[in-house]
Amino acid sequence: MVCKVWNYGNGIYSINIWQLVLLTLTHTDKTGLEPSVKESLNELVKVVEFSKMQHGAYPDSLQQAATGSLKILAWDPMEMKFLDRKSSYFRYERIGDHYLLFSVGADGIPNTKDDLYPQIPVMANGYQFGWIKQK
């Protein structure tokens, strides 16, 4: 899960470790994580947009956005299961000059009405982010 971005050594790292630990240890109702998940998605938009500025195109994956000195941890806590070592990333797909980015929401199933999306601000200078909600 990505929440805060900070520079440490040779990379930029972003994670809210306490919520990750809480989720894996308590197996509680995941709807309480929604504000942090939305914040994480907002931070990932910045990472993806920065990657486009550096390379001229959107990355093919979140992992590709983390190349070079930029490091990200982008686990979707909504897909994590109690003591399951397999973690799933936020859903990301590059579609030409745009991309999809979302969390599966509390039900853990993609493309349902509880999916969570980044909150993209309207830019005063007219810049358009490449994020889209649907194909």
PyRosetta script that sets phi, psi and omega in degrees:
from pyrosetta import init, pose_from_sequence

init()
pose = pose_from_sequence("MVCKVWNYGNGIYSINIWQLVLLTLTHTDKTGLEPSVKESLNELVKVVEFSKMQHGAYPDSLQQAATGSLKILAWDPMEMKFLDRKSSYFRYERIGDHYLLFSVGADGIPNTKDDLYPQIPVMANGYQFGWIKQK")
pose.set_psi(1, 139.3)
pose.set_omega(1, -179.8)
pose.set_phi(2, -108.2)
pose.set_psi(2, 131.9)
pose.set_omega(2, 176.8)
pose.set_phi(3, -132.6)
pose.set_psi(3, -59.9)
pose.set_omega(3, -178.1)
pose.set_phi(4, -115.9)
pose.set_psi(4, 143.3)
pose.set_omega(4, 178.4)
pose.set_phi(5, -107.2)
pose.set_psi(5, 130.6)
pose.set_omega(5, 174.3)
pose.set_phi(6, -143.0)
pose.set_psi(6, 156.7)
pose.set_omega(6, -178.7)
pose.set_phi(7, -96.9)
pose.set_psi(7, 127.8)
pose.set_omega(7, 179.6)
pose.set_phi(8, -142.3)
pose.set_psi(8, 112.6)
pose.set_omega(8, 178.2)
pose.set_phi(9, 65.6)
pose.set_psi(9, -120.7)
pose.set_omega(9, -173.8)
pose.set_phi(10, -98.1)
pose.set_psi(10, 16.1)
pose.set_omega(10, -179.9)
pose.set_phi(11, -158.0)
pose.set_psi(11, 173.8)
pose.set_omega(11, 175.8)
pose.set_phi(12, -107.8)
pose.set_psi(12, 124.3)
pose.set_omega(12, -177.2)
pose.set_phi(13, -116.9)
pose.set_psi(13, 148.5)
pose.set_omega(13, -175.2)
pose.set_phi(14, -148.0)
pose.set_psi(14, 112.8)
pose.set_omega(14, 179.3)
pose.set_phi(15, -163.4)
pose.set_psi(15, 147.4)
pose.set_omega(15, 170.9)
pose.set_phi(16, -109.7)
pose.set_psi(16, 88.1)
pose.set_omega(16, -170.7)
pose.set_phi(17, -66.2)
pose.set_psi(17, -33.1)
pose.set_omega(17, -175.8)
pose.set_phi(18, -66.4)
pose.set_psi(18, -38.3)
pose.set_omega(18, 178.1)
pose.set_phi(19, -70.2)
pose.set_psi(19, -33.5)
pose.set_omega(19, 176.6)
pose.set_phi(20, -63.3)
pose.set_psi(20, -45.8)
pose.set_omega(20, 178.1)
pose.set_phi(21, -64.3)
pose.set_psi(21, -45.6)
pose.set_omega(21, -180.0)
pose.set_phi(22, -58.4)
pose.set_psi(22, -44.1)
pose.set_omega(22, -179.1)
pose.set_phi(23, -63.6)
pose.set_psi(23, -45.9)
pose.set_omega(23, -175.9)
pose.set_phi(24, -73.2)
pose.set_psi(24, -26.7)
pose.set_omega(24, -178.2)
pose.set_phi(25, -90.2)
pose.set_psi(25, -28.3)
pose.set_omega(25, -173.0)
pose.set_phi(26, -106.5)
pose.set_psi(26, -23.7)
pose.set_omega(26, -179.4)
pose.set_phi(27, 53.3)
pose.set_psi(27, 46.9)
pose.set_omega(27, -177.7)
pose.set_phi(28, -88.8)
pose.set_psi(28, 178.8)
pose.set_omega(28, 177.1)
pose.set_phi(29, -59.1)
pose.set_psi(29, 123.2)
pose.set_omega(29, -174.3)
pose.set_phi(30, -76.7)
pose.set_psi(30, -12.9)
pose.set_omega(30, -178.5)
pose.set_phi(31, -63.5)
pose.set_psi(31, -23.6)
pose.set_omega(31, 177.3)
pose.set_phi(32, -67.8)
pose.set_psi(32, -16.7)
pose.set_omega(32, 179.7)
pose.set_phi(33, -87.5)
pose.set_psi(33, -7.3)
pose.set_omega(33, -173.6)
pose.set_phi(34, -54.7)
pose.set_psi(34, -44.2)
pose.set_omega(34, 179.3)
pose.set_phi(35, -59.9)
pose.set_psi(35, -41.7)
pose.set_omega(35, 179.1)
pose.set_phi(36, -69.6)
pose.set_psi(36, -35.5)
pose.set_omega(36, 178.2)
pose.set_phi(37, -64.9)
pose.set_psi(37, -42.8)
pose.set_omega(37, 178.2)
pose.set_phi(38, -63.4)
pose.set_psi(38, -40.0)
pose.set_omega(38, 177.4)
pose.set_phi(39, -63.6)
pose.set_psi(39, -40.3)
pose.set_omega(39, 178.2)
pose.set_phi(40, -62.4)
pose.set_psi(40, -44.0)
pose.set_omega(40, 178.6)
pose.set_phi(41, -62.3)
pose.set_psi(41, -39.8)
pose.set_omega(41, 177.7)
pose.set_phi(42, -61.8)
pose.set_psi(42, -41.0)
pose.set_omega(42, 178.2)
pose.set_phi(43, -66.7)
pose.set_psi(43, -37.9)
pose.set_omega(43, 178.5)
pose.set_phi(44, -65.6)
pose.set_psi(44, -34.6)
pose.set_omega(44, 175.4)
pose.set_phi(45, -57.9)
pose.set_psi(45, -42.5)
pose.set_omega(45, 178.5)
pose.set_phi(46, -61.6)
pose.set_psi(46, -41.5)
pose.set_omega(46, 179.5)
pose.set_phi(47, -64.4)
pose.set_psi(47, -44.9)
pose.set_omega(47, -179.2)
pose.set_phi(48, -65.6)
pose.set_psi(48, -43.4)
pose.set_omega(48, 179.3)
pose.set_phi(49, -65.9)
pose.set_psi(49, -38.4)
pose.set_omega(49, 177.0)
pose.set_phi(50, -64.3)
pose.set_psi(50, -39.3)
pose.set_omega(50, 177.4)
pose.set_phi(51, -61.2)
pose.set_psi(51, -40.7)
pose.set_omega(51, 178.2)
pose.set_phi(52, -64.1)
pose.set_psi(52, -40.2)
pose.set_omega(52, 178.9)
pose.set_phi(53, -62.3)
pose.set_psi(53, -37.4)
pose.set_omega(53, -178.7)
pose.set_phi(54, -74.5)
pose.set_psi(54, -38.1)
pose.set_omega(54, -169.8)
pose.set_phi(55, -113.9)
pose.set_psi(55, -5.5)
pose.set_omega(55, 176.5)
pose.set_phi(56, 84.2)
pose.set_psi(56, -2.4)
pose.set_omega(56, 178.7)
pose.set_phi(57, -153.2)
pose.set_psi(57, 157.6)
pose.set_omega(57, 176.7)
pose.set_phi(58, -69.5)
pose.set_psi(58, 147.1)
pose.set_omega(58, -179.9)
pose.set_phi(59, -68.2)
pose.set_psi(59, 155.2)
pose.set_omega(59, 177.1)
pose.set_phi(60, -76.0)
pose.set_psi(60, -20.5)
pose.set_omega(60, -179.8)
pose.set_phi(61, -152.1)
pose.set_psi(61, 164.6)
pose.set_omega(61, 175.0)
pose.set_phi(62, -64.4)
pose.set_psi(62, -34.1)
pose.set_omega(62, 178.4)
pose.set_phi(63, -64.4)
pose.set_psi(63, -37.6)
pose.set_omega(63, 178.1)
pose.set_phi(64, -66.5)
pose.set_psi(64, -32.3)
pose.set_omega(64, 177.6)
pose.set_phi(65, -65.8)
pose.set_psi(65, -19.2)
pose.set_omega(65, -176.2)
pose.set_phi(66, -95.4)
pose.set_psi(66, 15.1)
pose.set_omega(66, 180.0)
pose.set_phi(67, -75.0)
pose.set_psi(67, 164.1)
pose.set_omega(67, -179.8)
pose.set_phi(68, 74.1)
pose.set_psi(68, -136.8)
pose.set_omega(68, -176.7)
pose.set_phi(69, -87.4)
pose.set_psi(69, -2.8)
pose.set_omega(69, -179.6)
pose.set_phi(70, -94.1)
pose.set_psi(70, 122.2)
pose.set_omega(70, 178.3)
pose.set_phi(71, -119.3)
pose.set_psi(71, 135.5)
pose.set_omega(71, 177.8)
pose.set_phi(72, -133.6)
pose.set_psi(72, 152.2)
pose.set_omega(72, 170.0)
pose.set_phi(73, -119.3)
pose.set_psi(73, 114.1)
pose.set_omega(73, -171.2)
pose.set_phi(74, -122.9)
pose.set_psi(74, 49.0)
pose.set_omega(74, 177.7)
pose.set_phi(75, -75.2)
pose.set_psi(75, 139.8)
pose.set_omega(75, 175.4)
pose.set_phi(76, -92.2)
pose.set_psi(76, 108.7)
pose.set_omega(76, -177.8)
pose.set_phi(77, -64.8)
pose.set_psi(77, -18.8)
pose.set_omega(77, 178.9)
pose.set_phi(78, -70.1)
pose.set_psi(78, -20.6)
pose.set_omega(78, 178.8)
pose.set_phi(79, -99.2)
pose.set_psi(79, -7.7)
pose.set_omega(79, -177.9)
pose.set_phi(80, -76.0)
pose.set_psi(80, 142.3)
pose.set_omega(80, 179.3)
pose.set_phi(81, -116.8)
pose.set_psi(81, 153.9)
pose.set_omega(81, -176.9)
pose.set_phi(82, -52.1)
pose.set_psi(82, 119.9)
pose.set_omega(82, 178.1)
pose.set_phi(83, 55.5)
pose.set_psi(83, 23.4)
pose.set_omega(83, 176.9)
pose.set_phi(84, -88.9)
pose.set_psi(84, 123.2)
pose.set_omega(84, -178.0)
pose.set_phi(85, -74.1)
pose.set_psi(85, -18.5)
pose.set_omega(85, -179.9)
pose.set_phi(86, -85.7)
pose.set_psi(86, 120.3)
pose.set_omega(86, 178.4)
pose.set_phi(87, -109.0)
pose.set_psi(87, 149.8)
pose.set_omega(87, 177.2)
pose.set_phi(88, -112.0)
pose.set_psi(88, 142.6)
pose.set_omega(88, 177.8)
pose.set_phi(89, -83.0)
pose.set_psi(89, 163.3)
pose.set_omega(89, 170.1)
pose.set_phi(90, -56.4)
pose.set_psi(90, 150.6)
pose.set_omega(90, 179.8)
pose.set_phi(91, -74.9)
pose.set_psi(91, 126.5)
pose.set_omega(91, -179.6)
pose.set_phi(92, -140.7)
pose.set_psi(92, 136.7)
pose.set_omega(92, 174.9)
pose.set_phi(93, -148.3)
pose.set_psi(93, 127.4)
pose.set_omega(93, 174.8)
pose.set_phi(94, -82.2)
pose.set_psi(94, 133.5)
pose.set_omega(94, 178.5)
pose.set_phi(95, -132.4)
pose.set_psi(95, 88.4)
pose.set_omega(95, -178.2)
pose.set_phi(96, 61.5)
pose.set_psi(96, -120.8)
pose.set_omega(96, 178.9)
pose.set_phi(97, -90.7)
pose.set_psi(97, 18.3)
pose.set_omega(97, -179.7)
pose.set_phi(98, -136.2)
pose.set_psi(98, 175.2)
pose.set_omega(98, 176.5)
pose.set_phi(99, -155.4)
pose.set_psi(99, 151.3)
pose.set_omega(99, 171.5)
pose.set_phi(100, -96.5)
pose.set_psi(100, 142.6)
pose.set_omega(100, 175.8)
pose.set_phi(101, -151.9)
pose.set_psi(101, 122.5)
pose.set_omega(101, 179.5)
pose.set_phi(102, -162.9)
pose.set_psi(102, 168.0)
pose.set_omega(102, 173.4)
pose.set_phi(103, -106.3)
pose.set_psi(103, 150.0)
pose.set_omega(103, -178.7)
pose.set_phi(104, -72.3)
pose.set_psi(104, -9.1)
pose.set_omega(104, 179.0)
pose.set_phi(105, 77.9)
pose.set_psi(105, -179.1)
pose.set_omega(105, -172.0)
pose.set_phi(106, -62.9)
pose.set_psi(106, -27.8)
pose.set_omega(106, -179.2)
pose.set_phi(107, -79.5)
pose.set_psi(107, -10.9)
pose.set_omega(107, 178.0)
pose.set_phi(108, 74.4)
pose.set_psi(108, 10.3)
pose.set_omega(108, -177.1)
pose.set_phi(109, -115.5)
pose.set_psi(109, 126.0)
pose.set_omega(109, 179.8)
pose.set_phi(110, -70.9)
pose.set_psi(110, 155.5)
pose.set_omega(110, 175.5)
pose.set_phi(111, 62.9)
pose.set_psi(111, 41.5)
pose.set_omega(111, 172.5)
pose.set_phi(112, -121.5)
pose.set_psi(112, 170.9)
pose.set_omega(112, -172.0)
pose.set_phi(113, -69.9)
pose.set_psi(113, -12.3)
pose.set_omega(113, 178.8)
pose.set_phi(114, -94.1)
pose.set_psi(114, 4.9)
pose.set_omega(114, 176.9)
pose.set_phi(115, -57.3)
pose.set_psi(115, 148.9)
pose.set_omega(115, -179.1)
pose.set_phi(116, -111.7)
pose.set_psi(116, 141.3)
pose.set_omega(116, -175.5)
pose.set_phi(117, -126.9)
pose.set_psi(117, 157.8)
pose.set_omega(117, 174.3)
pose.set_phi(118, -65.4)
pose.set_psi(118, 153.3)
pose.set_omega(118, 175.8)
pose.set_phi(119, -98.9)
pose.set_psi(119, 99.8)
pose.set_omega(119, -174.4)
pose.set_phi(120, -90.1)
pose.set_psi(120, 119.4)
pose.set_omega(120, 179.8)
pose.set_phi(121, -75.3)
pose.set_psi(121, 153.6)
pose.set_omega(121, 172.9)
pose.set_phi(122, -81.2)
pose.set_psi(122, 123.4)
pose.set_omega(122, -176.6)
pose.set_phi(123, -84.5)
pose.set_psi(123, 133.9)
pose.set_omega(123, -179.4)
pose.set_phi(124, -65.5)
pose.set_psi(124, -30.3)
pose.set_omega(124, -177.8)
pose.set_phi(125, -85.7)
pose.set_psi(125, 4.2)
pose.set_omega(125, 177.0)
pose.set_phi(126, 85.5)
pose.set_psi(126, 1.7)
pose.set_omega(126, -180.0)
pose.set_phi(127, -64.2)
pose.set_psi(127, 133.9)
pose.set_omega(127, 179.2)
pose.set_phi(128, -106.5)
pose.set_psi(128, 121.7)
pose.set_omega(128, 172.8)
pose.set_phi(129, -71.2)
pose.set_psi(129, 156.3)
pose.set_omega(129, -178.8)
pose.set_phi(130, -87.3)
pose.set_psi(130, 0.4)
pose.set_omega(130, -178.0)
pose.set_phi(131, -70.5)
pose.set_psi(131, 135.4)
pose.set_omega(131, 173.2)
pose.set_phi(132, -128.9)
pose.set_psi(132, 152.7)
pose.set_omega(132, -176.2)
pose.set_phi(133, -83.9)
pose.set_psi(133, -29.0)
pose.set_omega(133, -178.6)
pose.set_phi(134, -141.7)
pose.set_psi(134, 160.5)
pose.set_omega(134, 175.6)
pose.set_phi(135, -70.1)
pose.dump_pdb("model.pdb")
